Amino acid sequence: MGARDKLTAVKIRAAAPGRYGDGAGLYLDRTEDGGKWLYRYTIAGRRRDMGLGSLDAVTLAQARRERDRWAAVLASGRDPISERAREREAAATREDPSLSDLVDTVFGAIKHTLKGEGEAGRWMSPLRVHVLPKIGARPASSLRTADFVRVLQPIWRMKPTVAEKAYSRLNLCFKKGKRIGYAVDPDTLAAARELLGDLHIEPEHIAATRWQDAPVLFTRLAGDTSGLMCLRLLLLTAVRGDAARGARFNEIDGSLWIVPKERVKGRLKAATDFRVPLSSQALAIVAEARRLSNDPETGLLFPGDRGEPISPNALLKAVNKIGEAGRPHGFRTTFRTWVQDTLDGSHDLAAEAALGHVIGNKVRRAYARSDYLDQRAALMQRWADYVTGESVQVVQLRPSAG
């Protein structure tokens, strides 16, 4: 077909109903009230017509560019119609992701705010175990209240703590998904919660050693393994396990240990470094760990077998080996109960600060910013003296009411 046979804007306006060729497979099917563009090609011996849009929406120049684009696809050995379908499916997936993709997107956006990027607290675990295997492949926009009721109902009563985490994380994903622009409706989750009913979560009390038995326990924890030394430091300082397991020598300055916020409980964005005053007995453990260390300047106080921080399971195995029913995290309760039973109420704020608990409401905290370091130092030395038997404490228990 020569240049004079190609279509022009004038020819198109004057054309009667029928099919007109522009060359290289581009055709216009003219109708009384408009028309549509076609790209005709042959692949594997089969002729195919590919629609390129209506005459009203696509100009002649645009139709030629589209024809050239798909002709290049054909020249590469691919079927233009099949390739366009694949592209549209990929675009639809981006605009309407599966639930699994939506969860991955939201988790990727927030994990930098979580401790250990969400792995320490296993943020994804409730969803990976109980939700995504059942409905993760579904487009998030297609999920309805009944779908969430179906996947959450089996754990709503049997595993209420896990169910609460699964629900709250799904709810977060749908709210953020809606803000991104996905066609998801957080109200479907709110309705599911109403149908599922109230969650009955019983507080799980961690087994704690009686404070009266703390001196005997400290003696039984004697030894120079990482597990035993870490447990002794936990008992003397009442810090959380993550803080002690990851402790490094360069975090300790004199008698002050500064736990970096990455190992302090709470959302990473809201957490701050935590100052821990060390008693003379705690400092002796640090000195012992330094003597045994291959890296006494910046290394771990309590390395595991592979040079990583000692694991929580290693601590549990150590207390189990000596037949101790109290759990490492329960040492915090041991300390707090000792304060409650043996000291007057003037030590309560220092004790709560020593445990890293939030004291007072937001307004009070805005003005009262002390971490009671001096009071805590005296209190923790008093506790360490009791635990190690370096002071004799005569305890008069409060009479019971009645």
C-alpha positions as CSV (number, residue, x, y, z in Angstrom):
1,M,0.0,0.0,0.0
2,G,1.5,3.4,-1.0
3,A,1.5,6.6,0.9
4,R,-1.5,7.8,-1.0
5,D,-3.5,4.9,0.2
6,K,-2.9,5.6,3.9
7,L,-5.6,7.1,6.0
8,T,-5.8,10.8,6.8
9,A,-8.0,12.8,9.1
10,V,-9.9,14.1,6.1
11,K,-10.5,10.6,4.7
12,I,-11.7,9.3,8.1
13,R,-14.2,12.1,8.4
14,A,-15.6,11.5,4.9
15,A,-15.5,7.7,5.1
16,A,-18.7,5.7,4.7
17,P,-19.3,2.7,7.0
18,G,-16.8,-0.1,6.1
19,R,-13.3,-1.3,6.8
20,Y,-10.3,0.8,5.7
21,G,-6.7,-0.1,5.8
22,D,-3.8,2.1,6.8
23,G,-1.0,-0.4,6.2
24,A,1.1,-2.7,8.3
25,G,-2.0,-4.4,9.8
26,L,-3.8,-1.3,11.0
27,Y,-7.5,-1.0,10.1
28,L,-10.4,1.2,10.9
29,D,-13.9,-0.3,11.1
30,R,-16.0,2.7,10.3
31,T,-19.6,2.8,11.5
32,E,-22.5,5.3,11.1
33,D,-21.8,6.9,14.5
34,G,-18.1,6.3,15.0
35,G,-15.7,3.3,14.5
36,K,-12.9,1.3,16.1
37,W,-9.3,0.5,15.4
38,L,-7.9,-3.0,14.7
39,Y,-4.5,-4.4,14.5
40,R,-4.6,-7.6,12.3
41,Y,-1.7,-10.0,12.5
42,T,-0.8,-13.6,12.0
43,I,1.0,-15.8,14.5
44,A,1.6,-19.6,14.3
45,G,-0.5,-19.6,11.2
46,R,-3.5,-18.1,12.9
47,R,-4.9,-14.7,12.0
48,R,-6.0,-12.5,14.9
49,D,-7.6,-9.1,15.2
50,M,-6.6,-6.9,18.2
51,G,-8.8,-4.0,19.2
52,L,-6.9,-0.7,19.7
53,G,-9.7,1.5,20.9
54,S,-12.6,3.5,19.5
55,L,-12.3,6.2,16.9
56,D,-13.7,8.7,19.4
57,A,-11.0,7.9,22.0
58,V,-8.0,7.1,19.9
59,T,-6.6,9.4,17.1
60,L,-5.0,8.1,13.9
61,A,-1.5,9.0,15.2
62,Q,-2.2,7.1,18.5
63,A,-3.5,4.1,16.7
64,R,-0.4,4.0,14.5
65,R,1.9,4.1,17.6
66,E,-0.1,1.3,19.3
67,R,0.2,-0.7,16.0
68,D,3.9,-0.2,16.0
69,R,4.2,-1.2,19.6
70,W,2.4,-4.5,19.2
71,A,4.1,-5.2,15.9
72,A,7.4,-5.0,17.8
73,V,6.0,-7.5,20.3
74,L,5.0,-9.8,17.4
75,A,8.5,-9.5,15.9
76,S,9.9,-10.8,19.2
77,G,7.9,-14.0,18.8
78,R,5.2,-13.1,21.4
79,D,1.5,-12.9,20.8
80,P,0.3,-9.3,21.2
81,I,-3.1,-10.2,22.5
82,S,-1.7,-12.6,25.1
83,E,1.0,-10.2,26.1
84,R,-1.6,-7.4,26.6
85,A,-3.7,-9.7,28.7
86,R,-0.7,-10.4,30.9
87,E,0.1,-6.7,31.3
88,R,-3.5,-6.0,32.3
89,E,-3.5,-8.8,34.8
90,A,-0.2,-7.5,36.3
91,A,-1.7,-4.0,36.5
92,A,-4.9,-5.3,38.1
93,T,-2.8,-7.1,40.7
94,R,-1.0,-3.8,41.5
95,E,-4.3,-2.0,41.8
96,D,-6.1,-4.8,43.6
97,P,-3.5,-6.9,45.4
98,S,-4.1,-10.2,47.0
99,L,-4.4,-10.2,50.8
100,S,-0.9,-11.7,51.0
101,D,0.5,-8.9,48.8
102,L,-1.4,-6.3,50.8
103,V,0.0,-7.7,54.1
104,D,3.5,-7.8,52.7
105,T,3.2,-4.2,51.5
106,V,2.0,-2.9,54.9
107,F,4.5,-5.0,56.8
108,G,7.3,-3.7,54.6
109,A,6.2,-0.1,55.3
110,I,6.1,-0.5,59.1
111,K,8.7,-3.1,60.0
112,H,11.5,-0.4,60.4
113,T,9.4,0.8,63.4
114,L,9.3,-2.6,65.0
115,K,12.0,-4.3,67.2
116,G,14.2,-6.5,65.0
117,E,12.1,-5.4,62.1
118,G,9.1,-7.4,63.4
119,E,10.9,-10.7,63.6
120,A,11.6,-10.5,67.4
121,G,7.9,-10.1,68.1
122,R,6.9,-12.4,65.2
123,W,4.5,-9.7,63.8
124,M,3.5,-11.8,60.8
125,S,3.2,-15.1,62.6
126,P,-0.6,-15.0,63.4
127,L,-1.4,-14.1,59.8
128,R,1.0,-16.6,58.2
129,V,-0.3,-19.5,60.4
130,H,-4.1,-18.8,60.7
131,V,-5.2,-16.4,57.9
132,L,-3.1,-16.3,54.8
133,P,-3.1,-20.1,54.0
134,K,-6.9,-19.9,53.8
135,I,-7.6,-16.5,52.0
136,G,-4.2,-15.0,51.3
137,A,-4.5,-15.7,47.5
138,R,-7.8,-13.9,47.2
139,P,-7.9,-10.3,46.0
140,A,-8.1,-8.1,49.1
141,S,-11.1,-6.2,47.7
142,S,-13.1,-9.4,47.3
143,L,-13.0,-10.3,50.9
144,R,-16.2,-9.9,52.9
145,T,-17.2,-10.1,56.6
146,A,-18.1,-13.8,56.2
147,D,-14.6,-14.6,55.0
148,F,-12.9,-13.1,58.1
149,V,-15.4,-14.7,60.4
150,R,-14.7,-18.1,58.8
151,V,-10.9,-17.8,59.3
152,L,-10.9,-16.2,62.7
153,Q,-13.7,-18.2,64.4
154,P,-11.6,-21.3,65.0
155,I,-9.1,-19.3,67.1
156,W,-11.4,-16.7,68.6
157,R,-12.2,-18.8,71.7
158,M,-9.4,-21.4,71.6
159,K,-6.5,-18.9,71.1
160,P,-7.9,-15.5,72.0
161,T,-4.5,-13.8,72.3
162,V,-3.4,-15.0,68.8
163,A,-6.9,-14.1,67.5
164,E,-6.6,-10.5,68.8
165,K,-3.2,-10.1,67.1
166,A,-4.4,-11.5,63.8
167,Y,-7.5,-9.2,63.9
168,S,-5.6,-6.1,64.8
169,R,-3.0,-6.7,62.1
170,L,-5.6,-7.4,59.4
171,N,-7.4,-4.2,60.5
172,L,-4.2,-2.2,60.2
173,C,-3.5,-3.6,56.7
174,F,-7.0,-2.7,55.5
175,K,-6.8,0.8,56.9
176,K,-3.5,1.4,55.4
177,G,-4.6,-0.3,52.1
178,K,-7.6,2.1,51.9
179,R,-5.3,5.1,52.4
180,I,-3.0,3.8,49.7
181,G,-6.1,3.8,47.4
182,Y,-6.9,0.1,47.2
183,A,-10.6,-0.9,47.0
184,V,-10.6,-2.4,50.5
185,D,-13.2,-1.8,53.2
186,P,-12.0,-1.8,56.9
187,D,-15.7,-2.0,57.9
188,T,-15.8,-5.6,56.8
189,L,-13.4,-6.4,59.7
190,A,-15.3,-4.3,62.2
191,A,-18.5,-6.2,61.3
192,A,-16.6,-9.5,61.6
193,R,-15.5,-8.6,65.1
194,E,-19.1,-7.8,66.1
195,L,-20.3,-11.2,64.8
196,L,-17.4,-13.1,66.5
197,G,-18.3,-11.5,69.9
198,D,-16.1,-10.3,72.7
199,L,-12.6,-11.8,73.2
200,H,-12.0,-13.4,76.6
201,I,-8.3,-13.1,77.2
202,E,-7.2,-14.4,80.6
203,P,-4.0,-12.9,81.8
204,E,-1.1,-15.3,81.6
205,H,1.0,-15.1,84.8
206,I,4.6,-16.2,84.3
207,A,5.9,-18.5,87.0
208,A,8.0,-16.4,89.4
209,T,10.4,-17.5,92.1
210,R,9.3,-16.4,95.6
211,W,11.5,-13.5,96.8
212,Q,12.2,-15.5,100.0
213,D,13.9,-18.1,97.8
214,A,15.9,-15.7,95.7
215,P,19.2,-16.0,97.7
216,V,19.1,-19.8,97.4
217,L,18.3,-19.5,93.6
218,F,21.3,-17.1,93.2
219,T,23.6,-19.7,94.8
220,R,22.2,-22.5,92.5
221,L,22.9,-20.3,89.5
222,A,26.7,-20.4,90.2
223,G,28.9,-21.1,87.2
224,D,30.7,-19.4,84.4
225,T,28.6,-20.5,81.4
226,S,26.8,-17.7,79.5
227,G,23.4,-19.0,80.5
228,L,24.1,-19.0,84.3
229,M,25.9,-15.7,84.2
230,C,23.1,-14.1,82.2
231,L,20.5,-15.4,84.7
232,R,22.4,-14.1,87.6
233,L,22.5,-10.6,86.0
234,L,18.8,-10.8,85.2
235,L,18.0,-11.6,88.9
236,L,20.2,-8.8,90.2
237,T,19.0,-6.1,87.7
238,A,15.3,-7.1,87.0
239,V,15.8,-6.1,83.3
240,R,14.0,-7.9,80.5
241,G,15.6,-10.9,78.9
242,D,16.3,-9.2,75.5
243,A,18.2,-6.4,77.3
244,A,20.5,-8.9,79.1
245,R,21.0,-11.4,76.3
246,G,22.3,-8.8,73.9
247,A,24.4,-6.9,76.4
248,R,27.8,-5.7,75.1
249,F,30.8,-4.4,77.1
250,N,30.7,-1.0,75.3
251,E,27.2,-0.4,76.7
252,I,28.6,-0.3,80.2
253,D,30.3,2.9,81.6
254,G,31.5,2.5,85.1
255,S,28.5,1.4,87.2
256,L,26.0,2.5,84.5
257,W,24.7,0.2,81.8
258,I,22.8,1.9,78.9
259,V,20.6,-0.5,77.1
260,P,20.0,0.8,73.5
261,K,16.4,1.4,72.5
262,E,16.5,-1.4,70.0
263,R,16.4,-3.9,72.9
264,V,13.9,-1.9,75.1
265,K,10.2,-3.0,75.1
266,G,7.8,-1.0,73.0
267,R,7.6,0.3,69.4
268,L,11.0,1.3,68.2
269,K,9.8,4.9,67.4
270,A,8.6,5.4,71.0
271,A,11.4,3.6,72.8
272,T,14.4,5.3,74.3
273,D,17.7,4.1,75.7
274,F,17.3,2.7,79.2
275,R,19.7,3.4,82.0
276,V,20.4,0.6,84.4
277,P,22.4,1.2,87.6
278,L,24.7,-1.8,88.4
279,S,25.2,-3.0,91.9
280,S,28.7,-4.1,93.0
281,Q,27.5,-7.8,92.6
282,A,26.3,-7.1,89.0
283,L,29.6,-5.4,88.2
284,A,31.4,-8.5,89.4
285,I,29.5,-10.6,86.8
286,V,30.5,-8.0,84.1
287,A,34.1,-8.4,85.2
288,E,33.9,-12.1,85.1
289,A,32.3,-12.0,81.6
290,R,35.0,-9.7,80.4
291,R,37.7,-12.0,81.7
292,L,36.2,-14.9,79.7
293,S,35.6,-12.9,76.6
294,N,37.5,-13.0,73.3
295,D,36.4,-9.4,72.7
296,P,36.3,-7.6,76.1
297,E,35.9,-4.2,74.6
298,T,32.8,-4.4,72.3
299,G,31.9,-8.1,72.5
300,L,28.8,-9.8,73.9
301,L,28.8,-10.4,77.7
302,F,26.9,-13.7,77.1
303,P,27.6,-15.1,73.7
304,G,25.8,-18.2,72.4
305,D,27.5,-21.1,70.7
306,R,27.8,-19.3,67.3
307,G,28.9,-16.0,68.7
308,E,25.3,-14.6,68.6
309,P,23.5,-13.5,71.8
310,I,22.5,-16.4,73.9
311,S,18.9,-17.5,73.1
312,P,15.8,-17.4,75.3
313,N,15.7,-21.2,75.1
314,A,19.2,-21.5,76.5
315,L,18.1,-19.5,79.6
316,L,15.1,-21.7,80.0
317,K,17.2,-24.8,79.7
318,A,19.5,-23.5,82.4
319,V,16.7,-22.9,84.9
320,N,15.1,-26.2,84.0
321,K,18.4,-28.1,84.5
322,I,18.5,-26.9,88.2
323,G,14.9,-27.7,88.7
324,E,13.7,-24.1,89.1
325,A,10.0,-23.5,88.4
326,G,10.4,-19.8,88.2
327,R,11.0,-18.4,84.7
328,P,13.6,-15.8,83.8
329,H,11.0,-13.2,83.0
330,G,9.5,-14.0,86.4
331,F,12.6,-12.6,88.2
332,R,11.1,-9.2,87.6
333,T,8.1,-10.2,89.7
334,T,10.4,-11.7,92.3
335,F,12.1,-8.3,92.7
336,R,8.9,-6.3,92.6
337,T,7.2,-8.5,95.3
338,W,10.2,-8.1,97.5
339,V,9.9,-4.3,97.3
340,Q,6.1,-4.6,98.0
341,D,6.4,-6.9,101.0
342,T,9.5,-5.6,102.7
343,L,9.9,-1.9,102.0
344,D,7.6,1.1,102.5
345,G,5.7,2.8,99.7
346,S,8.4,5.4,99.1
347,H,10.3,2.9,97.0
348,D,7.5,2.1,94.6
349,L,8.3,4.7,91.9
350,A,11.9,3.7,91.9
351,A,10.9,0.1,91.6
352,E,8.6,0.7,88.7
353,A,11.3,2.8,87.0
354,A,13.7,-0.1,87.5
355,L,11.3,-2.4,85.7
356,G,11.0,0.1,82.8
357,H,7.3,0.6,83.4
358,V,5.5,3.7,82.2
359,I,4.7,5.8,85.3
360,G,1.7,8.1,85.3
361,N,-0.4,9.5,82.4
362,K,1.0,11.4,79.4
363,V,0.6,14.8,81.0
364,R,2.4,13.8,84.2
365,R,5.2,12.2,82.2
366,A,5.6,15.4,80.2
367,Y,6.6,17.2,83.3
368,A,8.1,14.5,85.5
369,R,10.9,13.3,83.3
370,S,13.2,11.8,85.9
371,D,14.1,8.1,85.7
372,Y,14.9,8.0,89.4
373,L,18.5,6.8,88.7
374,D,19.9,7.7,92.1
375,Q,17.0,6.1,94.0
376,R,17.2,3.0,91.8
377,A,20.9,2.7,92.3
378,A,20.4,2.5,96.1
379,L,17.4,0.2,95.7
380,M,19.1,-2.2,93.4
381,Q,22.2,-2.4,95.6
382,R,19.9,-3.2,98.5
383,W,18.2,-5.9,96.5
384,A,21.6,-7.3,95.3
385,D,22.8,-7.4,98.9
386,Y,19.7,-9.4,99.9
387,V,19.9,-11.8,97.0
388,T,23.6,-12.5,97.5
389,G,23.3,-12.9,101.2
390,E,25.5,-9.9,101.9
391,S,23.0,-8.4,104.2
392,V,20.7,-10.1,106.7
393,Q,17.1,-8.9,106.2
394,V,14.6,-9.4,109.0
395,V,11.2,-9.4,107.4
396,Q,8.1,-8.8,109.3
397,L,5.2,-9.7,107.0
398,R,2.1,-7.5,107.1
399,P,-0.7,-9.1,108.9
400,S,-3.5,-10.3,106.7
401,A,-6.8,-8.5,106.9
402,G,-9.6,-10.0,108.8
